[in-house]
Amino acid sequence: MRKSVQRAAVMLGVVAAAATAFAAPAQADGRGDCPDEHVCLWWDRNFTGLRWQGKYDNSSIGTANDKASSAFNNGRTCWVYLWTDPGYAGTNLPMALGAYRAYMNTDPGPSPVGSWEDIVSSVHWCSPR
């Protein structure tokens, strides 16, 4: 009897471990998923879709280039400046510490684009350059 109880307990543990291993991943929490001291850019509005994050000045943001639809400055002490061109060139969108843009299409942007959606190419901290 004692061995059957032990076997049942072991089997229950194995089943529970397997269920945990195959559980669905947690859904992204948008701004809550942006690490401290980073600026985060999301491909889609409302902080959804793929995300790029940077903690330091980035003269080029790689695969996130011209894809940001939402942004969050989760930095520590500074404003962050989002630039339309690589190398901190073009026009910048200053974002205060803690500032966010849920949908950058609603932010008036440089001509001829007209909004800030899908035009961010570099990120600079604390001062425009």
MOJOFEN-V247894 format. One record per residue. RES is the residue in one letter. D_LAST is the distance of its C-alpha to the last C-alpha in whole Angstrom. Layout:
{{RES D_LAST} {RES D_LAST}}
This chain:
{{M 75} {R 73} {K 71} {S 71} {V 69} {Q 67} {R 66} {A 66} {A 63} {V 61} {M 61} {L 60} {G 57} {V 56} {V 56} {A 54} {A 52} {A 52} {A 51} {T 48} {A 47} {F 47} {A 46} {A 43} {P 40} {A 38} {Q 36} {A 32} {D 32} {G 28} {R 26} {G 28} {D 28} {C 24} {P 24} {D 22} {E 19} {H 18} {V 16} {C 19} {L 20} {W 23} {W 25} {D 27} {R 27} {N 28} {F 27} {T 29} {G 29} {L 27} {R 24} {W 21} {Q 19} {G 16} {K 16} {Y 13} {D 10} {N 11} {S 10} {S 14} {I 16} {G 19} {T 22} {A 20} {N 19} {D 20} {K 22} {A 21} {S 23} {S 22} {A 20} {F 20} {N 17} {N 19} {G 17} {R 18} {T 16} {C 13} {W 12} {V 10} {Y 9} {L 11} {W 10} {T 13} {D 13} {P 12} {G 10} {Y 7} {A 9} {G 12} {T 12} {N 10} {L 12} {P 12} {M 14} {A 15} {L 17} {G 20} {A 19} {Y 21} {R 22} {A 25} {Y 25} {M 22} {N 25} {T 25} {D 22} {P 22} {G 19} {P 18} {S 22} {P 24} {V 23} {G 23} {S 22} {W 19} {E 22} {D 21} {I 18} {V 15} {S 14} {S 11} {V 10} {H 7} {W 8} {C 8} {S 5} {P 4} {R 0}}
